[in-house]
Amino acid sequence: MTKPNIILLMTDQQRWDSLGCNGNKFVSTPNIDRLAAGGANCTNSFTPWPVCTPVRATMWTGVYPHQHQVIYNSYNMDNLLKETSHEQRTVFESMQAGGYTTAYFGKWHLGEKDPGLFDLWEGFNSLGGHWVDNRRDGVYKPHQQTDQMIEFIKEQGTSGKPFFAVNGYYPPHDPYTAPKEFYEPYRGKGVPYAGYYAAVSAIDYNVGRLMTALDELGIAENTIVVYYSDHGDMFSYRGSDHKFTCHEDSIKVPMIFSQPGTIEAGSVIEEFVGLQDLMPTVLDWAGLEIPDYLHGSSMTPLLSDESVPWREAHYTQNITRDQFVDQRCIRTNEWKLILSRPVGGLRSYTGNHELYDLVNDPEEELNLYNTPRADGHNQYLHFPPYTEITAELAQLLKRYALEIDDPLGSDLADLCLLEMQKRRENTDR
């Protein structure tokens, strides 16, 4: 059986709700929308850590950041995975050993130099903007990267080997820039952060170019394309940065799968999936062994509409930049619980926790963790205590923490459960 080619199209800092196929009413993304319509679109896709370097290490090693220990953005290192990560093996060595040609284009953010994992390396670390030579009247890096990937794909057509290629687009990450023609749908219409959405449209244009190239080369049906982002962007609404938070703006990301004739057109995946699932899924597609230590699961059964046991929530880790606080988050269909503790704090000390009712407050404006309570507007006085719901979520969070051997998550859950028990005792008096 012929092994499929695999292309990962990864953007940086792209919100789930920034695409037309995900409900956005003003963005122009016809090519990505077409990709979703012709394949499978995920409605509950999340990042395991809403910051660039930690989650990229998770994508390629298949384990959560608490295990590989890459928990901050990194610069001025040659090869972070070799110098810092506690988990050395990546998906790329496995794919090469499995007969794949590997290639990487664009933002890497795991070191300044070629890590030696690819047959073709056209990557860069981070910073430096979105333009070649930083000239906004010059060459847009996504255009250049797409040219490079198309050329690589054409060359692979005569090699007889399958390929595994990643295109790491830096936009729509700040600074929000794009060629001027992509601003037209957003200027003068009251759209905030026009440059952000112009960058989304510019990426969409390049996705269209790639899909056209696959069609023209006659390899679209033997090529799996995944479109996704490493984390979202809260536009500094929840704090002084763009991410570093467990709110939906930061942790919910687009994830779309396409393979004409294999992945059913118009499929919707409602199960909770995450970027920790990428490595096992890629290995599964390639017919390679999936190591049992990985924290994610292959998504191939979901893409085939098979009935398989799957997770009932998503578990996210984080360190906030504003308060320098460790966080662990559990997100179900109806609720989100975020537990916090100052980095390096005593095991018995916790921070400000958060509880959100995602059904009635999908914008996460009302923190219901400690209600009823007084505040400047007395908007929390009429809410009941959510003791039992909080305890159930803490138990769920603990279960997920134990499954991946995350002691911080387990500790925070235990402290939350102890607090809920004290609430019950006080209520019974």
C-alpha positions, 0 to 999 in steps of 0.5 A: 500500500502506498504511504500518503504524503503528509503536509502540516500547515501551521499558523502562529497565534491564530484564534479558532474563531478567525475563520469563516468555516468556524463562524466568523462573519467578516473574515475572508478565508475562502480557501481554508473554508473550502479545505474544511468543506472538503474534509473534516473540521474540528469544533473542540480543538485545543493547545496543551500550552498557549505559548509558542516554544512549549507547545511546539516541543509538545507537537514534535515529541508527543508529551506535555510540557511538564515532561519535556520541561520546555516551559518558556519561549526560547531564544539564542540557543542553537538546538533547544530540543537537544540542549533543554528538552527532557524528551529527545526523540521527535516525530521527524526521526521516526518518519525518516526511519519510516522511509519519508523525506522530511522538510521544514519551512518557516518559523521553528522557534526551537533553536537558531540553527538547523536541528538536523531532523530534516532532509530539507531545512528552510526554517528560522527561529522567531522574531524578525517580523514577517518580511524578508529583510524586514522590508514591508514593501518587499517579500512577505515570508509566507509567500516565499515559504509557499514558493519553497514548499511548492518547489519541494513538492514538485521535486518529490514527484520523481523521487518515489518516496513519500514526504512529510513537510511542515510549513510554519507560517509566522502570521497572524502573530503580532506584529499584525502585517500583510501585503496591502491588498489583503487589508481591503476587506477590513479597512474602514469597517470598524474591524479591530486589528485589521492587520491580524485579519489581513494576515489570516487572509494572506495565509488563506491565499497561500493555502489556496496556492498549495492546494492548487499545486497538489491538484495540478501535480495529481497527488491531492488524493494521496496527500493528507493536509492538516491546517492548524495553529499553535495557540490563539490570541486574546488581543491583550484583553485578558492581560498585557500580552496576546496569550499566556492564558487558559481562556478560549481566545488563547487555547482554542485553535483551528484544526482541519484535515483534508484528503480527497476521497479518504476523509469524508467531505463536510465531516465535523469532529466534535471530540476534544482533540489537541496538538499533543495528538499530532505526533501519534496521528502522523505516525499512524498515517505512516503505518509506524509504531506509536510509542506508548509513552505519548500523551496524545492519541491517534485521531485516525479513528475519529477521521474514519467516523469509528466509535472509539473511547475518547477523552471527555475534556481537554487538559491545558497547562500554562504559566501566566506572564503577568503574575508568573503563575502556574495554571492547570485547566480542565475544559468540558463542553459546559464548564471550564475550571482553571486552578492557579498557584504562584510559580515556586509557591508552597504546595499548600498555597494556591492562587486565584482560581476561575470557573466559567459556565461556557453555556451561559457565558461563552465569553468567560466574563463571569468568574463563578469560582467563589460565589456568591460574593460582593464586588464593585457592581454586585453582579455575583451576589445572586449566583449560587455556590457551585461547590459540587460542580467545582468538585466534579471538575477538580476530580476530572482535572486530577484524573487527567493530571494523573494519566500524564503524571503531572504532579502539579495538576494533581496537587492543585486538584487536591487543594481545590477538593479540600477547599470544596469540602470545607465549603460543605462543612461550613454550609452544614453548620 
